[in-house]
Amino acid sequence: MTTQQTGTVQSPRSRAASRKRRRMYLVLSSLAVLGLAVALVLTALGDSIRMFYDPTEVVERQIPAGETFRLGGLVEKGSLERGGDKLLYKFRVTDGNETMQVIYHGQVPDLFREGQGVVAEGHLDENGIFVANEVLAKHDENYMPKEVAESLKERGLWQHEGAPQ
């Protein structure tokens, strides 16, 4: 047994209990700090966690011109136009509710066509036209990007045999 400066005697058991209590406070405070850090990161990421926006969400959120994001949906049938240099593509992306005009300069995937799922990365210009930097399309005739298919399913606009479940 030892005597502390206050003159009280502390048993080995109470010293062990005191160490356990300090260790427990340290673990709990570490967990609290970790939880706070995770909450701050998730808050900072906000909407950027989302893989893409469909045209309806772009309209609802009023995304400002120049902000980079991904646009997903179906290439509207009858909307695909090719420019004179064969690298300029103009088409509309739809989710069944809203439609957005897209301009892309570059090579599109071989299987890019009307009526198929597409995700394009880019930004809106001052006129509300989506200027794409990259266009991603389906991989084969039964595949559509999962996020696009889920968004269209939520709206009841897409039923396809090869749809992701």
C-alpha angles and dihedrals in degrees: 000000000000133000118226125207091269091060097246122130118233121201122220088250094057090048089053091047090050091052091049091050092051090047090050091051090049092051093046094048090047090052091049091052091047091050091050091050092051091048091051093049093049091047091049092050092048112151095359089081087074112094096218145342124236118222093263091055091048090055094043094048093043092220108205123243113269097026110126117231142137122264119203136184141090124316101245114242113251094018103095115109128172122212126230095265091054090232096079114089128184120186142141126246117209139182093190094264104054133020129206129197113233129197120194130176113197141048119317123210114276093249096048109127145136118293093026132111119266139177116198127187119212142082143276118260124217090274095055094255116139110235107202125209093183135018122202119191138178120298099220138353094281100045130088124168106274094233092052093049092048092049092050091046090053089056092044091239104117132055116164130160093231095048117137110255 
